[in-house]
Amino acid sequence: MQPQLDETLHLPSRQKHFFEACVRLCQERGIQMVVSSHYAREGTNAKRHGILVSYVDSALAGTGIPYIDLTLATGIDDLDHFEDDSHLNSAGARIFTGHLVDSLEAMGYLHKP
């Protein structure tokens, strides 16, 4: 599948509603939350992704909930690390998990043994 060339991104209001409800619920219950996005395939439309990042940043503003955006990070190969057009395979998931754990440790969410 080719990356979307259209620079518009439609986020359904229902999807936004439930994301924001999840954020509120975690805050109300004192649940520590971190939002993350995983790697994308080479050629992913950075402008479209920027729209998503803007929404997530806006939805999390003032909450103290961090957003770890690894979408456009380097070091991931389309042939070796993806199962299909948008899902990581086990090798890609291992790399992502390692980067996520490193990020969480650096932010103080996890403690190194």
PyMOL CGO cylinders between C-alpha atoms (Angstrom):
from pymol import cmd
from pymol.cgo import CYLINDER

trace = [
    CYLINDER, 0.00, 0.00, 0.00, 1.30, 3.44, -0.92, 0.3, 1, 1, 1, 1, 1, 1,
    CYLINDER, 1.30, 3.44, -0.92, 1.45, 6.24, 1.67, 0.3, 1, 1, 1, 1, 1, 1,
    CYLINDER, 1.45, 6.24, 1.67, -1.46, 8.68, 1.58, 0.3, 1, 1, 1, 1, 1, 1,
    CYLINDER, -1.46, 8.68, 1.58, -0.47, 11.66, -0.55, 0.3, 1, 1, 1, 1, 1, 1,
    CYLINDER, -0.47, 11.66, -0.55, -3.53, 13.68, 0.43, 0.3, 1, 1, 1, 1, 1, 1,
    CYLINDER, -3.53, 13.68, 0.43, -2.52, 16.09, 3.18, 0.3, 1, 1, 1, 1, 1, 1,
    CYLINDER, -2.52, 16.09, 3.18, -5.90, 16.03, 4.92, 0.3, 1, 1, 1, 1, 1, 1,
    CYLINDER, -5.90, 16.03, 4.92, -6.68, 13.73, 7.81, 0.3, 1, 1, 1, 1, 1, 1,
    CYLINDER, -6.68, 13.73, 7.81, -10.21, 13.16, 9.03, 0.3, 1, 1, 1, 1, 1, 1,
    CYLINDER, -10.21, 13.16, 9.03, -10.43, 12.08, 12.65, 0.3, 1, 1, 1, 1, 1, 1,
    CYLINDER, -10.43, 12.08, 12.65, -14.01, 10.96, 13.32, 0.3, 1, 1, 1, 1, 1, 1,
    CYLINDER, -14.01, 10.96, 13.32, -15.67, 12.79, 16.20, 0.3, 1, 1, 1, 1, 1, 1,
    CYLINDER, -15.67, 12.79, 16.20, -16.57, 9.43, 17.78, 0.3, 1, 1, 1, 1, 1, 1,
    CYLINDER, -16.57, 9.43, 17.78, -12.88, 8.44, 17.81, 0.3, 1, 1, 1, 1, 1, 1,
    CYLINDER, -12.88, 8.44, 17.81, -11.92, 11.79, 19.38, 0.3, 1, 1, 1, 1, 1, 1,
    CYLINDER, -11.92, 11.79, 19.38, -14.73, 11.47, 21.94, 0.3, 1, 1, 1, 1, 1, 1,
    CYLINDER, -14.73, 11.47, 21.94, -13.55, 8.07, 23.18, 0.3, 1, 1, 1, 1, 1, 1,
    CYLINDER, -13.55, 8.07, 23.18, -9.87, 9.06, 23.25, 0.3, 1, 1, 1, 1, 1, 1,
    CYLINDER, -9.87, 9.06, 23.25, -10.71, 12.13, 25.33, 0.3, 1, 1, 1, 1, 1, 1,
    CYLINDER, -10.71, 12.13, 25.33, -13.03, 10.06, 27.57, 0.3, 1, 1, 1, 1, 1, 1,
    CYLINDER, -13.03, 10.06, 27.57, -10.19, 7.61, 28.19, 0.3, 1, 1, 1, 1, 1, 1,
    CYLINDER, -10.19, 7.61, 28.19, -7.88, 10.48, 29.16, 0.3, 1, 1, 1, 1, 1, 1,
    CYLINDER, -7.88, 10.48, 29.16, -10.50, 11.87, 31.57, 0.3, 1, 1, 1, 1, 1, 1,
    CYLINDER, -10.50, 11.87, 31.57, -11.21, 8.46, 33.09, 0.3, 1, 1, 1, 1, 1, 1,
    CYLINDER, -11.21, 8.46, 33.09, -7.52, 7.80, 33.74, 0.3, 1, 1, 1, 1, 1, 1,
    CYLINDER, -7.52, 7.80, 33.74, -7.15, 11.21, 35.36, 0.3, 1, 1, 1, 1, 1, 1,
    CYLINDER, -7.15, 11.21, 35.36, -10.27, 10.75, 37.51, 0.3, 1, 1, 1, 1, 1, 1,
    CYLINDER, -10.27, 10.75, 37.51, -9.04, 7.37, 38.73, 0.3, 1, 1, 1, 1, 1, 1,
    CYLINDER, -9.04, 7.37, 38.73, -5.43, 8.45, 39.24, 0.3, 1, 1, 1, 1, 1, 1,
    CYLINDER, -5.43, 8.45, 39.24, -4.15, 6.08, 36.56, 0.3, 1, 1, 1, 1, 1, 1,
    CYLINDER, -4.15, 6.08, 36.56, -0.77, 7.09, 35.18, 0.3, 1, 1, 1, 1, 1, 1,
    CYLINDER, -0.77, 7.09, 35.18, -1.04, 7.32, 31.41, 0.3, 1, 1, 1, 1, 1, 1,
    CYLINDER, -1.04, 7.32, 31.41, 1.41, 7.74, 28.54, 0.3, 1, 1, 1, 1, 1, 1,
    CYLINDER, 1.41, 7.74, 28.54, 0.34, 8.02, 24.92, 0.3, 1, 1, 1, 1, 1, 1,
    CYLINDER, 0.34, 8.02, 24.92, 2.59, 6.64, 22.21, 0.3, 1, 1, 1, 1, 1, 1,
    CYLINDER, 2.59, 6.64, 22.21, 2.55, 6.05, 18.49, 0.3, 1, 1, 1, 1, 1, 1,
    CYLINDER, 2.55, 6.05, 18.49, 4.64, 3.39, 16.81, 0.3, 1, 1, 1, 1, 1, 1,
    CYLINDER, 4.64, 3.39, 16.81, 6.81, 3.62, 13.72, 0.3, 1, 1, 1, 1, 1, 1,
    CYLINDER, 6.81, 3.62, 13.72, 5.36, 4.21, 10.30, 0.3, 1, 1, 1, 1, 1, 1,
    CYLINDER, 5.36, 4.21, 10.30, 6.57, 2.93, 6.98, 0.3, 1, 1, 1, 1, 1, 1,
    CYLINDER, 6.57, 2.93, 6.98, 9.01, 4.92, 4.90, 0.3, 1, 1, 1, 1, 1, 1,
    CYLINDER, 9.01, 4.92, 4.90, 7.31, 7.67, 2.93, 0.3, 1, 1, 1, 1, 1, 1,
    CYLINDER, 7.31, 7.67, 2.93, 4.56, 8.25, 5.47, 0.3, 1, 1, 1, 1, 1, 1,
    CYLINDER, 4.56, 8.25, 5.47, 2.99, 11.63, 4.85, 0.3, 1, 1, 1, 1, 1, 1,
    CYLINDER, 2.99, 11.63, 4.85, 4.54, 13.86, 7.51, 0.3, 1, 1, 1, 1, 1, 1,
    CYLINDER, 4.54, 13.86, 7.51, 1.93, 16.59, 7.02, 0.3, 1, 1, 1, 1, 1, 1,
    CYLINDER, 1.93, 16.59, 7.02, -0.93, 14.15, 7.63, 0.3, 1, 1, 1, 1, 1, 1,
    CYLINDER, -0.93, 14.15, 7.63, 0.89, 12.85, 10.69, 0.3, 1, 1, 1, 1, 1, 1,
    CYLINDER, 0.89, 12.85, 10.69, 1.36, 16.43, 11.88, 0.3, 1, 1, 1, 1, 1, 1,
    CYLINDER, 1.36, 16.43, 11.88, -2.42, 16.82, 11.98, 0.3, 1, 1, 1, 1, 1, 1,
    CYLINDER, -2.42, 16.82, 11.98, -2.66, 13.79, 14.27, 0.3, 1, 1, 1, 1, 1, 1,
    CYLINDER, -2.66, 13.79, 14.27, 0.15, 15.09, 16.49, 0.3, 1, 1, 1, 1, 1, 1,
    CYLINDER, 0.15, 15.09, 16.49, -1.58, 18.48, 16.75, 0.3, 1, 1, 1, 1, 1, 1,
    CYLINDER, -1.58, 18.48, 16.75, -4.81, 16.80, 17.83, 0.3, 1, 1, 1, 1, 1, 1,
    CYLINDER, -4.81, 16.80, 17.83, -3.09, 14.56, 20.40, 0.3, 1, 1, 1, 1, 1, 1,
    CYLINDER, -3.09, 14.56, 20.40, -1.09, 17.50, 21.78, 0.3, 1, 1, 1, 1, 1, 1,
    CYLINDER, -1.09, 17.50, 21.78, -4.30, 19.54, 22.04, 0.3, 1, 1, 1, 1, 1, 1,
    CYLINDER, -4.30, 19.54, 22.04, -6.24, 16.72, 23.72, 0.3, 1, 1, 1, 1, 1, 1,
    CYLINDER, -6.24, 16.72, 23.72, -3.44, 16.18, 26.25, 0.3, 1, 1, 1, 1, 1, 1,
    CYLINDER, -3.44, 16.18, 26.25, -2.75, 19.88, 26.90, 0.3, 1, 1, 1, 1, 1, 1,
    CYLINDER, -2.75, 19.88, 26.90, -2.76, 20.64, 30.61, 0.3, 1, 1, 1, 1, 1, 1,
    CYLINDER, -2.76, 20.64, 30.61, -3.07, 16.99, 31.63, 0.3, 1, 1, 1, 1, 1, 1,
    CYLINDER, -3.07, 16.99, 31.63, 0.61, 16.28, 32.22, 0.3, 1, 1, 1, 1, 1, 1,
    CYLINDER, 0.61, 16.28, 32.22, 0.22, 13.13, 30.10, 0.3, 1, 1, 1, 1, 1, 1,
    CYLINDER, 0.22, 13.13, 30.10, 3.24, 12.71, 27.82, 0.3, 1, 1, 1, 1, 1, 1,
    CYLINDER, 3.24, 12.71, 27.82, 3.05, 11.76, 24.16, 0.3, 1, 1, 1, 1, 1, 1,
    CYLINDER, 3.05, 11.76, 24.16, 5.92, 9.66, 22.83, 0.3, 1, 1, 1, 1, 1, 1,
    CYLINDER, 5.92, 9.66, 22.83, 5.84, 9.98, 19.06, 0.3, 1, 1, 1, 1, 1, 1,
    CYLINDER, 5.84, 9.98, 19.06, 8.08, 7.43, 17.36, 0.3, 1, 1, 1, 1, 1, 1,
    CYLINDER, 8.08, 7.43, 17.36, 6.16, 7.53, 14.08, 0.3, 1, 1, 1, 1, 1, 1,
    CYLINDER, 6.16, 7.53, 14.08, 8.86, 9.17, 11.97, 0.3, 1, 1, 1, 1, 1, 1,
    CYLINDER, 8.86, 9.17, 11.97, 11.84, 7.75, 13.88, 0.3, 1, 1, 1, 1, 1, 1,
    CYLINDER, 11.84, 7.75, 13.88, 14.66, 6.27, 11.83, 0.3, 1, 1, 1, 1, 1, 1,
    CYLINDER, 14.66, 6.27, 11.83, 16.11, 2.77, 11.97, 0.3, 1, 1, 1, 1, 1, 1,
    CYLINDER, 16.11, 2.77, 11.97, 13.03, 0.86, 10.88, 0.3, 1, 1, 1, 1, 1, 1,
    CYLINDER, 13.03, 0.86, 10.88, 12.99, -0.90, 7.51, 0.3, 1, 1, 1, 1, 1, 1,
    CYLINDER, 12.99, -0.90, 7.51, 9.79, -1.46, 5.54, 0.3, 1, 1, 1, 1, 1, 1,
    CYLINDER, 9.79, -1.46, 5.54, 10.84, -4.93, 4.38, 0.3, 1, 1, 1, 1, 1, 1,
    CYLINDER, 10.84, -4.93, 4.38, 12.17, -6.24, 7.69, 0.3, 1, 1, 1, 1, 1, 1,
    CYLINDER, 12.17, -6.24, 7.69, 9.97, -4.62, 10.33, 0.3, 1, 1, 1, 1, 1, 1,
    CYLINDER, 9.97, -4.62, 10.33, 6.39, -4.48, 9.01, 0.3, 1, 1, 1, 1, 1, 1,
    CYLINDER, 6.39, -4.48, 9.01, 3.81, -7.24, 8.67, 0.3, 1, 1, 1, 1, 1, 1,
    CYLINDER, 3.81, -7.24, 8.67, 1.62, -5.24, 6.28, 0.3, 1, 1, 1, 1, 1, 1,
    CYLINDER, 1.62, -5.24, 6.28, 1.05, -1.61, 5.27, 0.3, 1, 1, 1, 1, 1, 1,
    CYLINDER, 1.05, -1.61, 5.27, 0.79, -0.31, 8.84, 0.3, 1, 1, 1, 1, 1, 1,
    CYLINDER, 0.79, -0.31, 8.84, 1.44, -3.05, 11.41, 0.3, 1, 1, 1, 1, 1, 1,
    CYLINDER, 1.44, -3.05, 11.41, 4.84, -3.93, 12.84, 0.3, 1, 1, 1, 1, 1, 1,
    CYLINDER, 4.84, -3.93, 12.84, 5.96, -7.53, 12.67, 0.3, 1, 1, 1, 1, 1, 1,
    CYLINDER, 5.96, -7.53, 12.67, 7.65, -9.21, 15.65, 0.3, 1, 1, 1, 1, 1, 1,
    CYLINDER, 7.65, -9.21, 15.65, 11.08, -7.78, 14.78, 0.3, 1, 1, 1, 1, 1, 1,
    CYLINDER, 11.08, -7.78, 14.78, 9.67, -4.26, 14.47, 0.3, 1, 1, 1, 1, 1, 1,
    CYLINDER, 9.67, -4.26, 14.47, 7.65, -4.67, 17.66, 0.3, 1, 1, 1, 1, 1, 1,
    CYLINDER, 7.65, -4.67, 17.66, 10.81, -5.70, 19.56, 0.3, 1, 1, 1, 1, 1, 1,
    CYLINDER, 10.81, -5.70, 19.56, 12.63, -2.57, 18.37, 0.3, 1, 1, 1, 1, 1, 1,
    CYLINDER, 12.63, -2.57, 18.37, 9.62, -0.37, 19.19, 0.3, 1, 1, 1, 1, 1, 1,
    CYLINDER, 9.62, -0.37, 19.19, 9.24, -1.93, 22.64, 0.3, 1, 1, 1, 1, 1, 1,
    CYLINDER, 9.24, -1.93, 22.64, 12.92, -1.31, 23.39, 0.3, 1, 1, 1, 1, 1, 1,
    CYLINDER, 12.92, -1.31, 23.39, 12.63, 2.34, 22.38, 0.3, 1, 1, 1, 1, 1, 1,
    CYLINDER, 12.63, 2.34, 22.38, 9.41, 2.74, 24.35, 0.3, 1, 1, 1, 1, 1, 1,
    CYLINDER, 9.41, 2.74, 24.35, 10.95, 1.21, 27.48, 0.3, 1, 1, 1, 1, 1, 1,
    CYLINDER, 10.95, 1.21, 27.48, 14.01, 3.46, 27.10, 0.3, 1, 1, 1, 1, 1, 1,
    CYLINDER, 14.01, 3.46, 27.10, 11.73, 6.50, 26.79, 0.3, 1, 1, 1, 1, 1, 1,
    CYLINDER, 11.73, 6.50, 26.79, 9.66, 5.50, 29.82, 0.3, 1, 1, 1, 1, 1, 1,
    CYLINDER, 9.66, 5.50, 29.82, 12.82, 4.94, 31.89, 0.3, 1, 1, 1, 1, 1, 1,
    CYLINDER, 12.82, 4.94, 31.89, 14.21, 8.33, 30.85, 0.3, 1, 1, 1, 1, 1, 1,
    CYLINDER, 14.21, 8.33, 30.85, 10.93, 9.96, 31.90, 0.3, 1, 1, 1, 1, 1, 1,
    CYLINDER, 10.93, 9.96, 31.90, 11.01, 8.22, 35.31, 0.3, 1, 1, 1, 1, 1, 1,
    CYLINDER, 11.01, 8.22, 35.31, 8.01, 5.96, 34.66, 0.3, 1, 1, 1, 1, 1, 1,
    CYLINDER, 8.01, 5.96, 34.66, 10.11, 2.81, 34.91, 0.3, 1, 1, 1, 1, 1, 1,
    CYLINDER, 10.11, 2.81, 34.91, 13.08, 2.07, 37.10, 0.3, 1, 1, 1, 1, 1, 1,
    CYLINDER, 13.08, 2.07, 37.10, 16.11, 0.24, 35.80, 0.3, 1, 1, 1, 1, 1, 1,
    CYLINDER, 16.11, 0.24, 35.80, 16.78, -2.97, 37.75, 0.3, 1, 1, 1, 1, 1, 1,
]
cmd.load_cgo(trace, "trace")
